[in-house]
Amino acid sequence: MALVLPGRSSVVRSVSDVVHWSASAVIFAVTLPSRLDALLVSVERLVARIGQIAENADRVVVGVASVTVRAETLVEAVEQTSDIAQQLLELYEPLAVQLAPLAARFANDISEAEVSAAIKLIDQLPELTERVTAVLPILATLDSVSPEIHELLSVVKDLRQAIVGVPGFGFFRRRGEAKDVPAQ
C-alpha cells in the first residue's frame, strides 16, 4: 500500500483551516466570559421578574381567597333571603291571587287627582287627629245642650209675641225701618 502525501496546496489549506478554527476558538474563548456575564445578568433579571410574578401571583391568590370568602358569605345571605322570600310567597300567594282583580280595578279606576287628594289627606292626618281629639270632649256634651237650646228658642218666641202685643210697638218698628232706608 502506498502512502499518498498531500500536495502543498492541500497542506496549506488544511493549515489555514486549522488557523482559522484556532482563531475562532480563541475569539470564542476570549469573549466567553463577557457573554457568560451577560447571560448571568439576563438570568438574574429573569429570576427577579419571576420572583415579582410569583409575589403578584401570591397577592392574587390572597385576593381570590378573600373574594371567595365574601362570595360564600354572600351566597349564604342570598340563600337565607331566598328562603324567607319563599316562605312569604307561600304565605301571601292565596291572598295575592284573591286580591289581584280588586287591585287591577283600583289601579284602572283611580285618577291622578284622587292620588294627589289622598296624599294631601295623609299629610294633614296629624293635624286632623289633634283637632278631632280636642273636639271630642265638646261633642260629648252636646247631647245635654240640645234640649236647652230648644227651650231657649221657645222663650225667645214667647218674648217676641209679648213685645209685638205692647201698644206703640208698631210705631217704634216703623221708625227703625225709616232710619235703615238711606236718604234719597
QUIWOGI-V124590 format. One line per field, one symbol per residue. ss: DSSP state (H for helix, E for strand, L for the rest). phi: phi as a letter, one per 40 degrees, with the letter a starting at -180 (. if undefined). psi: psi as a letter, one per 40 degrees, with the letter a starting at -180 (. if undefined). A space follows every 50 residues. Layout:
ss: ???
phi: ???
psi: ???
//
This chain:
ss: LLLLLLLHHHHHHHHHHHHHHHHHHHHHHHHHHHHHHHHHHHHHHHHHHH HHHHHHHHHHHHHHHHHHHHHHHHHHHHHHHHHHHHHHHHHHHHHHHHHH HHHHHHHHHLLHHHHHHHHHHHHHHHHHHHHHHHHHHHHHHHHHHHHHHH HHHHHHHHHHHHHHLLLLHHHHHHHHHHHHLLLL
phi: .bcbcccccccccccccccccccccccccccccccccccccccccccccc cccccccccccccccccccccccccccccccccccccccccccccccccd cccccdccccbcccccccccccccdccccccccccdcccccccccdcccc cccccccccccccccccgcccccccccccccccb
psi: hihhhiidddddddddddddddddddddddeddddddddddddddddddd dddddddddddddddddddddddddddddddddddddddddedddddded ddddddddehiddddddddddddeddddddddddddddddeddddddddd ddddddddddddddehheddddddddddddhih.
//
